[in-house]
Amino acid sequence: MPLLVEGRRVRLPQSAGDLVRAHPPLEERARLLRGQSVQQVGPQGLLYVQQRELAVTSPKDGSISILGSDDATTCHIVVLRHTGNGATCLTHCDGTDTKAEVPLIMNSIKSFSDHAQCGRLEVHLVGGFNDDRQLSQKLTHQLLSEFDRQEDDIHLVTLCVTELNDREENENHFPIIYGIAVNIKTAEIYRASFQDRGPEEQLRAARALAGGPMISIYDAETEQIRIGPYSWTPFPHVDFWLQQDDKQILELCLGSNLCWIHFGKIQQKTRAGPCAFLFLLLHAKENSDGRRFQKEKPKAL
């Protein structure tokens, strides 16, 4: 079944700008989201989702009340919610394998949803900007197309991506919104930033940097975060990259030669890009086959 806006099938392909102009409520919701102040979200009740991760839970969860992610430049943050039972999935997509990731997102929600009950599936897409390599535009098109190919009706409620999330400064383009959070209990989605990106921030970032696929990090039944075990082949030329300055490393990690300015400011304490490189280097050297975590059991937190 198709991707719908206001009960009508979305005509694809078309740009995000053309799509919202054809559906004024979408344009208004994007405007309101951009106009919000950024809220600082603390660790209480938070589950932070990193790049190429997803997490899904419901209002019945006694441990997690907020799902969130940030540091999205060309990446898009996706929220899929079932309005009947409130099951909510948040994921941070970078375009690595969108065709495989969208069914994974859908199945995560379906595992909660009783299709006999009333309600519908609603999707919210936020992130990207008018980047010089058009990575954001490509990802927007991929996500819209893949959601349109799913068997279930999916209602597009929020679209604040690419040109709709772009600002220009000194002839350079930057995202307006870098991060969002969703309140599982109330379904509110809002602009957000996070000081706590754990647990195991460096390990999780290293897994994605080494090419790991999209994974689920949370078991809502046991209300536990599941970390690892992860494995990867040795990262090539890590010694060379560790000799480079932060700007060059962040350009590689972020996919844009401009957004390192913003990212460098907000990450000056954690230095997520360089730390992930260092993590890969140290553990690849400890085990030449690059499989340090393969035989270990997952960490349940």
C-alpha positions in Angstrom: 0.0 0.0 0.0 1.2 3.6 -0.6 2.7 6.3 1.4 -0.1 8.7 2.3 -0.5 12.4 3.2 -3.9 13.5 4.4 -5.4 10.3 3.1 -4.0 10.8 -0.5 -1.2 8.8 -2.1 2.1 10.7 -2.4 3.2 11.3 -5.9 6.8 10.1 -6.3 9.5 10.9 -7.2 9.5 14.6 -6.3 11.6 16.8 -4.1 10.8 17.4 -0.4 10.1 21.0 -1.2 7.6 20.2 -4.0 6.0 17.6 -1.7 5.3 20.0 1.2 4.1 22.7 -1.2 1.5 20.2 -2.5 0.4 19.5 1.1 0.3 22.7 3.2 -0.1 20.9 6.6 3.3 19.2 6.0 4.9 22.6 5.3 3.3 24.1 8.5 4.6 21.2 10.7 8.1 21.6 9.3 8.0 25.3 9.9 6.8 24.8 13.5 9.5 22.2 14.2 12.3 24.4 12.8 11.1 27.3 15.0 11.4 25.4 18.2 14.2 26.0 20.7 16.5 23.1 21.2 15.8 21.2 24.4 18.7 19.7 26.4 17.7 16.1 27.2 19.2 14.5 30.3 19.9 10.8 30.8 16.8 10.1 33.0 14.5 7.8 31.0 16.5 8.4 27.8 17.6 5.8 25.2 20.1 7.4 22.9 20.2 6.0 19.3 23.4 6.2 17.3 24.0 6.1 13.6 22.8 2.8 12.0 20.9 1.9 15.2 17.2 1.6 15.9 15.2 1.3 19.1 11.5 0.5 19.6 9.3 0.5 22.7 5.8 1.4 23.8 4.2 3.5 26.5 4.0 0.4 28.7 7.8 0.6 29.1 8.7 1.3 32.8 12.4 2.3 32.0 12.4 4.3 28.8 10.2 7.3 28.1 12.3 9.1 25.5 14.0 8.0 22.4 16.5 10.5 20.8 19.3 11.0 18.4 21.4 13.9 17.1 24.6 14.8 15.2 22.7 14.2 12.0 24.1 16.2 9.1 23.3 14.4 5.8 21.7 11.6 7.9 18.0 11.4 8.5 16.3 10.6 11.8 13.2 8.5 11.3 10.3 8.0 13.8 7.6 5.4 13.0 4.7 5.2 15.4 1.6 3.1 15.7 -1.2 5.4 16.9 -3.3 2.5 18.4 -0.8 1.1 20.9 1.8 3.9 20.9 4.6 1.5 19.8 7.4 3.9 18.6 10.6 3.2 16.7 13.4 5.8 16.3 16.4 5.2 14.0 19.3 7.2 12.6 19.7 6.4 8.8 22.7 7.3 6.7 21.8 5.8 3.4 24.0 2.8 3.7 21.3 0.3 2.8 17.9 2.0 3.0 16.2 -0.8 1.0 17.0 -3.3 3.8 16.6 -0.8 6.7 13.0 0.3 6.1 11.6 -3.2 6.3 13.6 -3.6 9.5 11.9 -0.5 10.9 8.5 -1.7 9.8 9.0 -5.2 11.4 10.1 -3.7 14.7 6.8 -1.8 15.0 4.7 -4.8 13.7 6.1 -6.9 16.5 4.2 -4.6 19.0 1.1 -3.9 16.9 -2.1 -5.8 17.1 -3.6 -5.1 13.7 -7.1 -5.9 15.0 -7.0 -2.8 17.1 -7.7 0.7 15.7 -4.8 3.0 14.8 -2.5 3.7 11.9 1.2 3.9 11.1 2.7 7.4 11.1 6.2 8.3 9.9 8.2 11.4 10.7 11.4 12.2 8.7 13.9 14.9 10.0 17.4 15.7 8.9 19.8 16.5 6.0 20.4 19.8 4.2 21.5 21.1 0.8 24.9 19.5 1.0 27.4 19.9 -1.8 27.4 16.2 -2.7 23.6 15.8 -2.6 23.8 13.0 -0.1 20.8 14.4 1.8 18.7 14.6 -1.4 19.5 11.0 -2.3 18.6 9.7 1.2 15.3 11.6 1.3 14.3 10.0 -2.1 15.4 6.6 -0.9 13.4 6.8 2.4 10.2 8.1 0.7 10.4 5.5 -2.1 11.0 2.6 0.3 8.2 3.5 2.7 5.9 3.9 -0.4 6.8 0.3 -1.3 5.7 -1.3 2.0 2.6 -3.4 2.2 0.9 -1.3 5.0 -0.6 2.2 4.7 2.0 4.6 6.1 0.9 8.2 6.8 3.6 10.8 6.4 3.1 13.3 9.2 6.4 15.2 9.4 8.8 16.0 6.6 11.6 18.4 7.6 14.5 17.2 5.4 17.1 18.4 3.0 16.0 21.8 1.6 13.3 22.1 4.3 16.0 21.8 6.9 18.6 24.0 5.3 20.1 27.4 6.3 22.7 29.4 4.5 25.5 31.3 6.1 28.3 33.1 4.1 27.3 31.1 1.1 27.7 27.8 2.9 24.8 25.5 3.8 24.1 23.9 7.1 21.2 21.9 8.7 18.8 23.7 11.0 17.9 20.7 13.0 20.6 18.2 14.1 18.7 16.2 16.6 15.2 15.2 17.8 13.6 13.3 20.6 10.2 11.6 20.9 8.3 11.2 24.1 7.0 7.6 24.1 4.1 8.5 26.4 2.8 11.6 24.7 4.1 11.1 21.1 5.6 14.6 21.2 8.5 15.1 18.8 10.8 18.0 19.5 14.3 19.5 18.7 16.8 18.1 21.1 20.5 17.7 22.0 22.1 15.2 24.3 25.1 15.3 26.7 24.8 11.6 27.4 25.2 9.4 24.3 25.9 6.1 26.1 26.2 3.5 27.1 29.3 2.3 25.3 29.4 5.3 23.0 32.8 4.6 21.5 32.2 1.0 20.9 28.9 1.7 19.2 30.4 4.5 17.1 33.3 2.3 16.1 30.9 -0.5 14.9 29.1 1.9 12.6 32.4 3.4 11.4 33.7 0.0 10.5 30.6 -0.6 8.2 28.3 -2.4 10.6 24.6 -2.7 9.4 21.5 -1.3 11.0 20.8 -3.1 14.3 18.2 -3.0 17.1 19.8 -2.1 20.5 16.8 -2.5 22.9 14.8 -5.4 24.1 11.5 -3.8 25.2 10.3 -7.1 26.8 13.1 -7.2 29.3 13.6 -3.4 29.2 17.3 -3.9 28.6 19.8 -2.3 26.2 21.7 -4.9 24.3 25.3 -4.0 23.3 27.3 -6.4 21.1 28.9 -8.7 20.5 30.3 -6.9 17.4 33.0 -8.0 15.0 34.8 -6.2 12.1 37.7 -6.6 9.8 40.7 -4.4 10.6 40.1 -0.8 9.6 42.5 0.2 6.8 45.0 3.0 7.2 43.9 3.8 10.7 47.5 4.9 11.7 47.4 7.4 8.9 44.1 8.9 9.9 45.1 9.2 13.5 47.8 11.5 12.4 45.3 13.9 10.7 43.6 16.8 12.4 40.0 16.7 13.7 38.7 18.6 10.7 39.8 15.9 8.2 38.6 13.0 10.4 35.2 14.7 10.9 34.8 15.3 7.2 35.2 11.6 6.6 32.8 10.7 9.4 30.1 13.3 8.6 30.0 13.2 4.8 30.2 17.0 4.4 33.1 19.3 4.1 31.2 22.1 5.9 29.4 20.6 8.9 32.6 19.7 10.7 32.4 23.3 12.0 29.2 22.7 13.9 30.1 19.1 14.8 33.5 20.1 16.1 31.9 22.6 18.5 29.3 20.3 20.0 31.7 17.3 20.2 34.7 19.1 21.6 34.5 17.0 24.8 33.7 13.6 23.3 35.5 13.9 19.9 33.3 11.0 18.7 35.0 10.7 15.3 38.6 10.5 16.5 37.7 8.4 19.5 36.0 5.8 17.2 39.1 5.7 15.1 41.3 5.2 18.2 39.0 2.5 19.4 39.2 0.6 16.1 43.0 0.9 16.0 43.6 -0.3 19.6 41.3 -3.3 19.4 42.4 -4.3 15.8 46.0 -4.4 17.1 45.0 -6.5 20.1 43.5 -9.1 17.7 44.8 -9.2 14.2 41.6 -10.8 12.9 39.5 -7.8 14.1 37.1 -10.1 16.0 37.7 -9.0 19.6 34.0 -9.1 20.6 32.8 -12.1 18.6 33.0 -14.7 21.4 31.8 -12.4 24.1 28.2 -12.3 25.3 26.1 -9.2 24.7 26.1 -6.6 27.4 22.6 -6.2 28.9 22.1 -2.8 30.6 
